[in-house]
């Protein structure tokens, strides 16, 4: 399999991961960036699933970083939130939607995706740490 074919396979797989929950009637709950900020200020876990370099460049106050690729192996770190609300953020909302699906599959009951991710957060003028 050449490199181009491998990338196409990866893109198709990612597309299926994103579309499958909706096709199966498992729509991802979403919250606005304003709702996410308010919730995090009230003690709800704001989980950032971007990479460490993205988080270091800009992140929301109180956000806990667990990159998407590590979510499955680091769930014990957020186990206390299994029955509590969690809002998940990434750059644009795609990776966080995948993380929401992973967490729901693992039994986390109240997980929501932040619409528009950190792009929308920053555009809304909400507090960030750089």
Residue, then its C-alpha position, 0 to 999 in steps of 0.5 A: x500500500x503506497x503512502x497516498x492509499x494509506x492517507x486515504x484509508x486514514x481519512x475514510x476511517x476518520x470520516x466514519x468515526x465522525x459520521x457513524x454515531x449520527x447514523x446510529x442515532x447517537x447525536x453528540x450533545x453540544x454546548x456553545x463556548x459561552x455555556x462551556x465557559x460558564x460550566x467550567x467556572x461552576x466546576x464542570x470538567x472542561x477537557x481539552x483533547x488537543x495536542x500539548x503544543x496546541x494547549x501550550x499556545x492557547x487554552x481555556x482557564x481550568x481546562x484539563x489536557x488529555x490529547x485525543x490519542x491518550x483519552x482511552x488510556x488515561x480515563x482513570x484521571x477523570x473517573x470521578x466525572x463518570x456521572x458528572x457533566x464534562x464538556x470537551x473542547x479541541x481546535x474546531x469541534x471534530x476531535x472533541x466530538x470523537x472524544x465525546x463518543x469514546x467517553x460515552x462508550x466508556x460509560x461517561x453519562x453527561x458528555x458534551x462537545x464544545x461547538x466550534x472549539x477553541x477557534x470559536x472560544x477565541x473569536x467570542x473573546x472569552x478568557x484564554x491562557x497563552 
